Amino acid sequence: MNSHSFNTSTHIHFFKIVLPMIDKNAKNYAEHLVADFKILLQNEDTDCGQEILCTLIAIRCARITTQRIIDYDDKDLDFFTSVLHELDLM
């Protein structure tokens, strides 16, 4: 396994621990998740640095991440379903 392989367990752990559930507030969690992806994208030397494109890609990444959390561990299903709803509103 190379260093670039996707390890679902590690990534899920990262997003549930490093990115706290902020008092179980789905809207705040969604906003923080999108903001983290935007920072990554804006630091790249690509067209992704454009604000609108960057935001759309960040929201898409946040949706994928949240869905993987739901698929991997349904312990907080209601909360993460609410996060998906908040992402849909963005």
Backbone hydrogen bonds, N-H to C=O, Kabsch-Sander energy under -0.5 kcal/mol:
donor,donor_aa,acceptor,acceptor_aa,energy
5,S,2,N,-1.5
7,N,5,S,-0.5
8,T,6,F,-0.7
11,H,7,N,-2.2
12,I,8,T,-2.8
13,H,9,S,-2.3
14,F,10,T,-2.2
15,F,11,H,-2.3
16,K,12,I,-1.9
17,I,13,H,-2.0
18,V,14,F,-1.9
19,L,14,F,-1.1
24,K,21,M,-0.5
25,N,21,M,-1.3
25,N,22,I,-1.6
26,A,24,K,-0.8
29,Y,25,N,-2.4
30,A,26,A,-2.6
31,E,27,K,-2.4
32,H,28,N,-2.6
33,L,29,Y,-2.5
34,V,30,A,-2.4
35,A,31,E,-2.4
36,D,32,H,-2.2
37,F,33,L,-1.9
38,K,34,V,-2.6
39,I,35,A,-2.1
40,L,36,D,-1.6
41,L,37,F,-2.4
42,Q,38,K,-3.0
43,N,39,I,-1.3
44,E,41,L,-1.4
46,T,44,E,-1.4
49,G,46,T,-1.5
50,Q,47,D,-2.1
54,C,50,Q,-3.2
55,T,51,E,-2.4
56,L,52,I,-2.4
57,I,53,L,-2.4
58,A,54,C,-2.5
59,I,55,T,-2.5
60,R,56,L,-2.0
61,C,57,I,-2.6
62,A,58,A,-2.5
63,R,59,I,-2.3
64,I,60,R,-2.3
65,T,61,C,-2.6
66,T,62,A,-2.5
67,Q,63,R,-2.6
68,R,64,I,-2.2
69,I,65,T,-2.1
70,I,66,T,-2.2
71,D,67,Q,-2.7
72,Y,68,R,-2.4
73,D,69,I,-2.7
76,D,73,D,-0.6
77,L,74,D,-1.5
80,F,76,D,-2.6
81,T,77,L,-2.3
82,S,78,D,-1.9
83,V,79,F,-1.8
84,L,80,F,-2.1
85,H,81,T,-1.9
86,E,82,S,-2.4
87,L,83,V,-2.5
88,D,84,L,-2.0
89,L,85,H,-1.2
90,M,86,E,-0.6
90,M,87,L,-0.9
